[in-house]
Amino acid sequence: MQASTIVGTLALILALVLVAGYASGDELPALPEIKTIQKKVDEREAQRRAAVAEQQKRKDEFARRCSKPVKTAEELQDCRAVYRQM
């Protein structure tokens, strides 16, 4: 009976020392940011929206420069340049 009491007491003391060490120890290093599936989907959606906005901007620029039925040579070159960027 005496041995089991000693072993139990030592186990409790060890557990208390362990808990106290974690409580008063330095902060743990920051865990790397975990990207969830939802975050990845949101990032892809934001990239897609940016690409769509950029394409729409290019279309608008093309329509602005190339909608005239009669163009000068300079306007025609500008229109071709904008079309190539689309």
Secondary structure as GFF3:
##gff-version 3
##sequence-region A 1 86
A	DSSP	alpha_helix	2	24	.	.	.	ID=ss1
A	DSSP	alpha_helix	37	66	.	.	.	ID=ss2
A	DSSP	alpha_helix	73	85	.	.	.	ID=ss3
###
